Amino acid sequence: MKAVTELDGQWAMTRILTAGEEFFDAGLHDETLPLPRLHVQGNQARVEGIRVLFVRDFSFALDPTASPKQIDATFLEGSMKGKTFGGIYALRGDELRICLRLQQTDLGRPKGFSTVSGTSLYTFILTRVRKPGDRLPATSLRPLPPVSALAPAPEAPALKFDAVLQSGKRLYFVLDRPKGDGFQAELAAFGRHAELALRIAERGSHKELTVVFFMRVDPKGPVGFFTGLSRERLREIAAVPVEKRTGKLLEHAWANGRLPKDARPVPVEHLADVNDIPLPRQSPTPAE
């Protein structure tokens, strides 16, 4: 008899994300058809209702003691049959999230569930099926706190990004790399700036842009490392105490790269009342 794991049961697939975009969204699914399902028993998973290259039956091994929890998935059919891909997973109530690195496997296991930093990462969001035949909502994600619930800004000097740039549909928040402080200290700098980034990102036309945190290796140079964040994820990070934000940023995949050549500074007048003065102590105005 196969050993039971915490993933045993039936799961309805509600979303698949890659490169920061929706590959599959149950909200756009034909309501007359059942949602794609994942049937898990022991260390085997059977896929039903969707047939694409990277969604096939697979076996898996779990390490629930790791942080984040780890999964190694081995495809049992298709062109990737026999290949094993490292990933992470999170189980929160009836919601399961799995992120696998299906390309560029030399980059190692994903560190978080954001896929904005590249097409090698795929995040699958599933909802547990309690009764056969039940229709489930398109998503059952934990509600994120409103902007008004953000933690109060700490007593500190005025915060300021070294640059705020826009390229296409991406908004780059740039900091110059601190000398000799180490990776976690570098991410802590972004943690301290999270509320400021959110306030800028929530203004006017910026609301439609994807947020990118970019740490420049050399001051004023184009080279550094970066990660992308959805607006929901940025709000989630900004809502926790400052000392806990580094841990959340460590969950993300950070990649080496360059600032786009067409990146242009955000007009100063758009930032004057949020980027050049101390953060107000009261809670920010809720987003519309």
C-alpha positions in Angstrom: 0.0 0.0 0.0 1.3 3.4 -1.0 2.2 5.8 1.9 -0.3 8.6 2.3 1.2 12.2 1.9 -0.3 15.5 2.8 -1.1 16.0 -0.9 -3.4 12.9 -1.2 -6.8 13.6 -2.7 -8.3 15.3 -5.7 -7.3 18.9 -6.7 -8.9 21.3 -9.2 -6.4 23.3 -11.2 -7.3 27.0 -11.0 -4.3 28.8 -12.3 -0.9 28.2 -14.1 1.5 31.0 -14.2 4.8 31.5 -16.1 6.8 34.6 -16.9 4.5 36.5 -14.6 1.5 35.9 -16.8 -1.5 33.6 -16.7 -1.0 30.4 -18.8 -4.3 29.0 -17.6 -7.1 30.7 -15.6 -10.1 28.8 -14.4 -12.1 32.0 -14.4 -11.9 31.9 -18.3 -12.7 28.2 -18.4 -15.9 26.9 -20.1 -18.4 26.5 -17.2 -20.0 23.5 -18.9 -16.8 21.5 -18.5 -15.2 20.3 -15.3 -12.0 22.0 -14.2 -8.7 20.1 -14.9 -8.0 17.8 -12.0 -4.9 16.4 -10.3 -5.5 13.0 -8.6 -2.9 12.3 -6.0 -2.4 8.9 -4.3 0.8 8.1 -2.4 3.7 9.4 -4.5 1.8 9.3 -7.8 -0.2 12.1 -9.5 -2.5 11.7 -12.4 -3.5 14.7 -14.6 -7.0 14.9 -16.1 -8.6 17.5 -18.3 -5.6 19.3 -19.6 -2.9 18.2 -22.1 0.2 20.3 -22.5 3.9 19.5 -22.7 4.6 20.3 -19.0 1.4 19.0 -17.4 1.6 15.3 -17.4 1.3 12.4 -15.0 4.2 12.3 -12.6 5.6 10.7 -9.5 7.1 12.8 -6.7 9.2 12.9 -3.5 8.5 15.4 -0.8 10.6 17.0 1.9 8.1 18.8 4.1 10.8 19.6 6.6 12.6 22.1 4.3 11.8 25.8 4.1 10.1 26.3 1.8 8.8 22.7 1.4 10.5 20.8 -1.4 9.1 18.5 -4.2 10.9 16.6 -6.9 8.6 15.6 -9.7 9.4 12.9 -12.3 7.3 12.9 -15.4 5.9 9.5 -16.3 4.9 10.2 -20.0 5.5 12.6 -22.9 8.8 14.0 -24.2 10.1 14.6 -20.7 9.4 11.1 -19.4 11.9 10.0 -16.8 13.2 13.5 -16.2 13.1 14.9 -12.6 12.5 18.6 -11.9 13.1 20.3 -8.5 10.5 22.5 -7.1 8.8 23.8 -3.9 5.3 23.6 -2.6 3.0 25.2 -0.1 -0.2 23.8 1.4 -2.5 26.4 3.1 -5.9 25.0 4.0 -7.5 23.8 0.8 -5.1 25.6 -1.5 -1.9 24.0 -2.9 0.8 25.9 -4.8 3.6 24.1 -6.6 6.4 25.8 -8.4 8.7 23.8 -10.7 11.8 24.9 -12.7 11.2 23.1 -16.0 13.9 24.8 -17.9 17.4 26.1 -17.1 17.6 23.5 -14.3 21.2 24.4 -13.6 19.8 27.5 -11.8 18.6 25.2 -9.0 15.4 24.8 -7.2 13.0 27.8 -7.1 13.2 30.0 -4.0 9.7 31.3 -4.3 6.4 31.2 -6.3 6.9 34.3 -8.4 7.5 33.5 -12.0 8.2 37.1 -13.3 11.9 36.6 -13.5 11.7 34.1 -16.4 10.0 31.4 -18.3 11.9 28.6 -16.7 9.5 28.7 -13.7 5.9 27.4 -13.6 3.6 27.9 -10.7 0.5 25.7 -10.4 -2.3 26.8 -8.0 -4.9 24.1 -7.1 -7.9 23.9 -4.8 -8.8 20.7 -3.0 -12.0 19.0 -4.2 -14.0 18.0 -1.1 -16.9 16.3 -3.0 -16.9 14.7 -6.5 -18.6 17.0 -9.0 -18.4 20.2 -6.9 -17.7 23.3 -8.9 -15.1 25.5 -7.3 -14.4 29.2 -7.5 -11.7 30.3 -10.0 -9.4 31.0 -7.1 -9.5 30.6 -3.3 -6.5 32.6 -2.4 -6.2 34.1 1.1 -7.4 37.7 1.0 -4.6 40.1 1.1 -4.7 42.9 3.5 -5.8 46.3 2.1 -3.1 49.0 1.8 -4.7 50.7 4.8 -3.5 47.7 6.9 0.1 48.3 6.2 2.4 48.3 9.2 3.2 51.9 10.3 6.5 53.2 9.0 9.3 53.1 11.5 11.1 56.1 12.8 13.9 56.5 10.2 15.5 59.0 7.9 13.7 59.6 4.6 13.9 56.6 2.3 14.7 57.0 -1.4 15.4 54.6 -4.3 18.6 55.3 -6.3 16.4 55.1 -9.4 12.8 54.4 -10.5 12.7 53.4 -14.1 10.0 52.2 -16.5 10.5 49.9 -19.5 7.4 48.7 -21.3 5.0 47.3 -18.7 7.7 47.0 -15.9 8.4 49.4 -13.2 12.0 49.0 -11.9 12.9 50.0 -8.3 16.7 50.3 -8.2 19.0 50.3 -5.3 22.8 50.4 -5.4 24.4 47.4 -3.8 25.7 48.0 -0.2 29.4 47.1 0.2 30.3 43.9 2.1 26.9 43.3 3.8 25.9 40.0 2.2 22.9 38.9 0.2 20.4 39.0 3.1 21.4 42.5 4.1 20.9 43.5 0.4 17.4 42.1 0.5 16.7 43.8 3.8 17.3 47.1 2.0 14.4 46.3 -0.3 12.4 45.2 2.6 12.8 48.6 4.2 11.7 50.2 0.9 8.7 48.0 0.3 6.1 50.4 1.5 7.6 53.2 -0.5 7.6 51.0 -3.6 4.0 50.1 -3.1 2.9 53.7 -2.7 4.7 54.6 -6.0 3.3 51.5 -7.7 -0.3 52.4 -6.7 -0.2 55.8 -8.3 -2.0 56.5 -11.6 -0.8 54.6 -14.6 1.7 52.7 -12.5 -1.1 50.4 -11.3 -1.0 48.4 -14.5 2.8 47.8 -14.3 4.7 44.8 -13.0 7.1 45.6 -10.2 10.8 44.6 -10.4 13.3 45.0 -7.6 16.8 45.5 -9.1 20.0 45.7 -7.1 22.8 47.3 -9.1 26.2 45.7 -8.5 28.0 48.9 -9.5 26.6 52.4 -8.8 25.0 53.9 -11.8 25.7 50.8 -13.9 23.2 48.5 -15.7 24.4 45.2 -14.2 22.8 43.6 -11.1 20.3 41.0 -10.0 16.6 41.2 -9.8 13.2 39.6 -9.1 9.7 40.4 -10.2 6.7 40.8 -7.9 3.0 40.9 -8.5 1.1 43.8 -7.0 -0.5 41.3 -4.6 2.8 40.0 -3.5 4.2 43.5 -2.9 1.2 44.4 -0.8 1.7 41.2 1.2 5.4 42.0 1.9 4.7 45.6 2.8 2.0 44.5 5.2 4.3 42.6 7.5 6.8 44.1 10.0 10.0 45.3 8.5 12.1 42.7 10.2 10.1 39.9 8.5 10.3 41.2 5.0 13.8 39.8 4.2 12.5 36.2 4.8 9.7 36.8 2.3 12.0 38.2 -0.3 14.3 35.2 0.2 11.4 33.1 -1.1 11.7 34.7 -4.5 13.9 33.6 -7.4 16.6 36.3 -8.0 18.3 36.3 -11.4 21.4 38.1 -12.7 20.7 40.6 -15.5 20.9 44.1 -16.9 18.5 47.0 -16.8 16.8 47.3 -20.2 18.4 49.8 -22.6 15.1 51.5 -23.1 14.4 52.0 -19.4 13.5 55.6 -18.7 13.3 57.5 -15.4 9.8 58.0 -14.0 9.0 61.7 -14.2 10.1 63.5 -11.0 6.7 65.1 -10.6 5.2 61.7 -10.1 7.5 60.9 -7.2 7.9 64.3 -5.5 5.4 63.7 -2.7 6.3 60.0 -2.0 10.0 59.5 -2.9 11.7 62.7 -1.6 10.1 63.1 1.8 9.9 60.9 4.9 7.1 58.3 4.9 3.9 59.6 6.7 3.2 57.9 10.0 -0.5 57.4 9.3 -1.7 54.4 7.2 -1.7 55.0 3.5 -5.0 55.7 1.7 -6.6 52.4 0.5 -6.3 51.6 -3.2 -9.4 52.2 -5.3 
